Amino acid sequence: MKDWKKLTSNQRIERVQQALHENVNFMHDISLGYPASKLDGKVFYDDAPFLKDAPVLMTYVANPNHIGCHTTGTSETAFKGTQEMEREVLDIVAVDIFKSAKKQYDGYIATGGTEANIQALWIYRNFFQNTQQAKLAEIMIVASEDTHYSIAKGANLLSLDLMKVEVDFETRRILDNELETLLCKAIADGKKYFIVVANMGTTMFGSVDNPDTYTQLLEKYNVPYKLHIDAAYGGFVYPFIAPDSTLDFANKKVSSITIDAHKMLQAPYGTGIFLCRKNLIENVLTKEAEYVEGMDLTLCGSRSGANAIAAWMILTTYGENGWFEKVKILQLRTDWICKQLDALGIAYFREPYMNIVTIKAAYIPTEIAHKYDLVPQKHNADNQWYKIVLMEHVEVDSLHHLIEDLKKLILI
Ligand SMILES: Cc1ncc(COP(=O)(O)O)c(C=O)c1O
């Protein structure tokens, strides 16, 4: 790890103040051209004394707009101070966590995992169209049935077909034979270019895909593909403790990654992260965005710079080692609940090195699921699983109550 350091509270406040100082200040500067200002002072109290000690709130009030992408080309100069801090966040995530070489990636803080995933699909659809003159009907998205629904949403928006590959019910692993059969059929039906989405932590199970399952087959059939990793959930967990993960930029086959800061990092909603290798994001340049300096390479348009500052604050409050310790504690809690479930003979799925435990619904009466707010795989009678997500607030104390309730049922 190179850039990711723990800073003191004063260092963090000074860094944010300096960045805001480099931005346009709507309170004092003469700035006539933007359809933007600081937050409404009648409502958001820009002179509240506590703001000077609250860098994220200070930034919300100043209201910088991070429109566009700031890892390539030019950007709006009015917000250059906080844009630089966004680049510091991206450097930590891309280089220190996901092993990109420095300055060899592009990316931005998206509104969330959905946008970041769709951004990836959009880039690859256009990439195949721009470089191979691919027709829409020749491009196909490939992902497991456990993949987040944002991929189906993206397929729909971009008018692309989606191949959903079945997984084994117990292990949640992609069924190789099924994948090969579907791939051969797709090729026979005229599909020539593939956009693969591999998961670093599926929403319901936390299961992590082996990208080789896809890439080896696609290479066997000699078809061009791009590989995107959806690490929206697992991106701030798995890379810290899983030995030998190949789901990062050290793997030449990986072209882009989604990581949500508003999940495990506990940043405010609206803080997703999209990263891709250099020379890809230009495929979604919107040339019509002429009033935006540097034009726009992102899906969302205007976005709050305060989200970048929030992510920066969290990362620099912990530092690399502090974050590792936090993730380790969540692992210990996950180990604890798994041990209790084993002792009770209750069947569940848990991906090693992840902090989601998904219990077979047959062991969980509805009242218990409601009492502990367990999330079902399906909100209907077909539901077969309930999940527990070991977040910061999910402590052994609360898990203990669940286990006691389950024990009582078994003794009846
Ligand atoms: C694996 C995965 N990808 C993408 C998303 C979508 O993220 P968001 O809700 O931030 O758009 C989620 C959300 O739960 C997720 O679990």
The ligand as an ORCA input file, in Angstrom:
! r2SCAN-3c Opt
* xyz 0 1
  C     -23.465     -6.717     -5.618
  C     -24.236     -5.445     -5.769
  N     -24.091     -4.736     -6.897
  C     -24.764     -3.581     -7.098
  C     -25.627     -3.099     -6.155
  C     -26.360     -1.827     -6.415
  O     -25.926     -0.824     -5.579
  P     -26.746      0.515     -5.304
  O     -27.940      0.124     -4.505
  O     -25.751      1.341     -4.578
  O     -27.110      1.109     -6.605
  C     -25.819     -3.804     -4.967
  C     -26.755     -3.322     -3.943
  O     -27.095     -3.978     -3.013
  C     -25.083     -5.011     -4.757
  O     -25.234     -5.742     -3.660
*
